[in-house]
Amino acid sequence: MATHQPKARMTNPAYVLPDAGPAIMNLVKAAKQGGVPESTLELVHLRASQINSCGFCVDIGAKNARKAGVSDEKLFAVAAWREAPYFTDEERAALALAEAATRLADVSDAVPDAIWDAAADHFDEKQLASIVLMVGITNLFNRLNVTVRQPAGVGF
């Protein structure tokens, strides 16, 4: 039984400013129109959220990934996807791109050609746009939720 009952500092900014929430959700809808399997987009979302320590997004991301057909093995191993045998080459390329695009400040060449080229070997331009947009949206969600301390398992 959970004893830690975190409370958000404020209502999520996406809901405080009336035009923000629908605009963000339209971006999510657009990202899903690139032809990338929803399960892959959910893995990308989950991994970026883990990197950014966004408990709310990790919680909802795991639930959405499961709904999209992601196996428990993948859900449990996504943080260690390089060492786990459960991921396809396409998923690995998408996860590598998601990590690089999330950790922009960690290295001088944040998204090196090798990572981009590996992703481009598996995804066409429309699909790459979908993945890059999902990573950007996820990082936006993460920054909003971490800043206001949006608790996991609780609605906005």
FENQUIZI-V594643 format. One record per backbone hydrogen bond with DSSP energy under -0.5 kcal/mol. NH is the residue of the N-H (numbers start at 1). CO is the residue of the C=O. If there is no record, write none. Layout:
nh: [NH NH]
co: [CO CO]
//
This chain:
nh: [5 6 9 10 15 16 17 18 20 21 21 22 23 24 25 26 27 28 29 30 31 32 33 34 40 41 42 43 44 45 46 47 48 49 50 51 52 53 54 55 56 58 59 60 61 62 63 64 65 66 67 68 69 70 75 76 77 78 80 81 83 84 87 92 93 94 95 96 97 98 99 100 101 102 103 104 106 107 110 112 112 115 116 117 118 119 120 121 122 122 123 128 129 130 131 132 133 134 135 136 137 138 139 140 141 142 143 144 145 146 147 148 149 149 150 154]
co: [3 4 148 148 12 12 13 16 17 14 17 18 19 20 21 22 23 24 25 26 27 28 30 31 37 37 38 39 40 41 42 43 44 45 46 47 48 50 49 53 150 54 55 56 57 58 59 60 61 62 63 64 66 65 71 72 73 74 77 78 80 80 84 88 89 90 91 92 93 94 95 96 97 98 99 102 103 103 108 109 110 112 112 113 114 115 116 117 118 119 119 124 125 126 127 128 129 130 131 132 133 134 135 136 137 138 139 140 141 142 143 144 145 146 145 151]
//
